[in-house]
């Protein structure tokens, strides 16, 4: 009887999160395209091939639901080992420097993958823009994100649209 009264009081007080259960967290793993040969049409350099393999190995035990990449040779080749491992076809997205368009593209990607882990591969100059679109503060992106080839950054988007960013290769987590 007491439990019923407490539950009724909580619901009446508007604590709907108590009744709806845990929030869904969407995890986005941003990865820079790996290093390419001097001639872009030649593909990844030997170091870039190592970066792509290391990235795949780092995610070997993570359940990746979708892989997004820009349609650039080095980016496609960066996610190819992971897409083969997961038997997922990469989905291509359009790169834009316009904040509003980038926000719209990213919003659609997040909504389609709510509560899942996804990979987004792009150029080093686009990933900070996308992280900021998710709500990560610019200073935090600058402190956590290394723009070198093959680097990656994790952004977790909570159900209440707050974002947490961390480096995958370091045990740093910062609420943003």
C-alpha positions as a printed NumPy array, in Angstrom:
array([[  0.   ,   0.   ,   0.   ],
       [  2.799,   2.398,   0.904],
       [  4.63 ,   1.575,  -2.368],
       [  1.482,   2.382,  -4.35 ],
       [  1.068,   5.702,  -2.545],
       [  4.717,   6.655,  -3.176],
       [  4.467,   5.694,  -6.861],
       [  1.23 ,   7.668,  -7.27 ],
       [  2.802,  10.697,  -5.582],
       [  5.891,  10.518,  -7.828],
       [  3.791,  10.249, -10.963],
       [  1.58 ,  13.107,  -9.841],
       [  4.688,  15.194,  -9.2  ],
       [  5.684,  14.776, -12.826],
       [  8.627,  12.422, -12.484],
       [  7.9  ,  10.744, -15.81 ],
       [ 11.473,   9.501, -16.191],
       [ 10.826,   7.196, -13.24 ],
       [  7.964,   5.571, -15.142],
       [  9.571,   5.484, -18.604],
       [ 12.795,   3.71 , -17.673],
       [ 16.404,   4.471, -18.526],
       [ 17.296,   6.978, -21.221],
       [ 18.83 ,   5.766, -24.464],
       [ 22.419,   6.826, -25.072],
       [ 23.625,   7.153, -28.648],
       [ 27.377,   6.708, -28.996],
       [ 29.09 ,   8.328, -31.966],
       [ 32.673,   7.372, -32.709],
       [ 34.197,  10.008, -34.976],
       [ 37.307,   8.921, -36.857],
       [ 39.579,  10.985, -39.076],
       [ 40.319,   9.459, -42.451],
       [ 43.617,   7.583, -42.271],
       [ 46.83 ,   8.85 , -43.846],
       [ 46.942,   8.575, -47.622],
       [ 49.759,   8.35 , -50.139],
       [ 51.074,  11.595, -51.627],
       [ 48.835,  10.995, -54.656],
       [ 45.247,  10.764, -53.27 ],
       [ 44.223,   8.315, -55.997],
       [ 46.894,   5.866, -54.759],
       [ 44.958,   5.085, -51.572],
       [ 46.16 ,   4.762, -48.007],
       [ 49.843,   4.877, -47.159],
       [ 51.306,   1.891, -45.266],
       [ 50.845,   3.896, -42.041],
       [ 47.259,   4.688, -43.069],
       [ 46.581,   0.993, -43.62 ],
       [ 47.94 ,   0.338, -40.115],
       [ 45.683,   3.096, -38.732],
       [ 42.623,   1.515, -40.381],
       [ 43.539,  -1.913, -38.953],
       [ 44.192,  -0.477, -35.478],
       [ 40.86 ,   1.341, -35.556],
       [ 39.071,  -1.882, -36.513],
       [ 40.904,  -3.788, -33.767],
       [ 39.933,  -1.124, -31.209],
       [ 36.262,  -1.604, -32.139],
       [ 36.378,  -5.377, -32.541],
       [ 34.252,  -6.007, -29.438],
       [ 31.99 ,  -2.98 , -29.764],
       [ 28.583,  -3.504, -31.333],
       [ 28.622,  -0.977, -34.174],
       [ 25.165,  -0.55 , -35.732],
       [ 26.071,   1.728, -38.662],
       [ 29.085,   3.209, -40.42 ],
       [ 28.916,   6.631, -42.093],
       [ 31.664,   8.058, -44.259],
       [ 32.297,  10.873, -46.673],
       [ 32.762,   9.772, -50.266],
       [ 36.519,  10.325, -50.366],
       [ 38.937,   7.492, -51.137],
       [ 40.947,   7.716, -47.895],
       [ 37.808,   7.853, -45.729],
       [ 36.169,   4.894, -47.479],
       [ 39.39 ,   2.872, -47.147],
       [ 39.637,   3.817, -43.451],
       [ 36.281,   2.202, -42.615],
       [ 36.477,  -0.698, -45.094],
       [ 38.112,  -3.179, -42.645],
       [ 35.469,  -2.352, -40.011],
       [ 32.62 ,  -2.578, -42.512],
       [ 33.908,  -5.987, -43.683],
       [ 34.238,  -7.208, -40.086],
       [ 30.709,  -6.049, -39.192],
       [ 29.278,  -6.902, -42.624],
       [ 27.824,  -3.401, -42.846],
       [ 27.765,  -1.292, -45.979],
       [ 28.995,   2.229, -45.276],
       [ 26.42 ,   4.99 , -45.679],
       [ 27.754,   8.077, -47.44 ],
       [ 26.966,  11.535, -46.126],
       [ 27.583,  14.956, -47.576],
       [ 30.231,  17.201, -46.037],
       [ 29.351,  20.826, -45.486],
       [ 30.929,  23.689, -43.579],
       [ 27.519,  25.298, -43.107],
       [ 26.599,  24.779, -39.447],
       [ 22.838,  24.59 , -40.103],
       [ 23.134,  21.943, -42.839],
       [ 25.675,  19.907, -40.851],
       [ 23.36 ,  20.051, -37.839],
       [ 20.447,  18.774, -39.922],
       [ 22.461,  15.881, -41.416],
       [ 23.818,  14.89 , -38.018],
       [ 20.391,  15.182, -36.376],
       [ 18.956,  12.73 , -38.941],
       [ 21.839,  10.299, -38.386],
       [ 21.401,  10.413, -34.586],
       [ 17.61 ,   9.989, -34.76 ],
       [ 17.967,   6.962, -37.055],
       [ 20.404,   5.357, -34.607],
       [ 18.993,   6.332, -31.213],
       [ 20.442,   4.174, -28.469],
       [ 23.061,   2.573, -30.738],
       [ 26.779,   2.945, -31.406],
       [ 27.752,   4.329, -34.806],
       [ 30.957,   5.341, -36.577],
       [ 31.303,   8.545, -38.588],
       [ 34.46 ,   8.943, -40.693],
       [ 35.403,  12.328, -42.096],
       [ 38.109,  14.894, -42.598],
       [ 39.801,  16.413, -39.544],
       [ 38.278,  19.84 , -40.221],
       [ 34.682,  18.513, -40.315],
       [ 34.64 ,  16.44 , -37.142],
       [ 34.924,  19.388, -34.701],
       [ 31.975,  21.06 , -36.47 ],
       [ 29.898,  17.885, -36.135],
       [ 30.858,  17.461, -32.465],
       [ 29.812,  21.069, -31.787],
       [ 26.498,  20.392, -33.576],
       [ 25.878,  17.664, -30.991],
       [ 26.408,  20.129, -28.158],
       [ 30.083,  19.586, -27.345],
       [ 31.661,  22.931, -26.502],
       [ 34.37 ,  24.172, -28.876],
       [ 36.99 ,  24.403, -26.132],
       [ 36.333,  20.811, -25.106],
       [ 36.665,  19.594, -28.696],
       [ 39.947,  21.49 , -29.003],
       [ 41.262,  19.959, -25.755],
       [ 40.189,  16.381, -26.499],
       [ 40.431,  16.084, -30.25 ],
       [ 43.669,  15.584, -32.165],
       [ 43.286,  16.386, -35.863],
       [ 45.95 ,  13.938, -37.041],
       [ 45.143,  11.134, -39.471],
       [ 43.422,   8.106, -37.99 ],
       [ 42.51 ,   9.799, -34.675],
       [ 39.15 ,   9.279, -33.101],
       [ 36.783,  10.871, -30.612],
       [ 33.737,   9.429, -28.858],
       [ 30.654,  11.561, -28.254],
       [ 27.796,  10.117, -26.22 ],
       [ 24.454,  11.823, -26.704],
       [ 22.118,  11.277, -23.759],
       [ 18.347,  11.048, -24.052],
       [ 18.036,  14.617, -22.757],
       [ 20.353,  15.84 , -25.567],
       [ 23.375,  16.484, -23.374],
       [ 26.683,  15.341, -24.838],
       [ 29.751,  13.778, -23.246],
       [ 32.998,  13.68 , -25.23 ],
       [ 36.084,  11.559, -24.602],
       [ 39.124,  10.28 , -26.445],
       [ 38.882,   6.608, -27.292],
       [ 42.574,   5.951, -26.765],
       [ 42.765,   7.685, -23.392],
       [ 40.702,   7.354, -20.264],
       [ 39.514,  10.973, -20.305],
       [ 35.871,  11.798, -19.857],
       [ 34.507,  15.281, -19.52 ],
       [ 30.896,  16.389, -19.23 ],
       [ 30.206,  19.131, -21.76 ]])
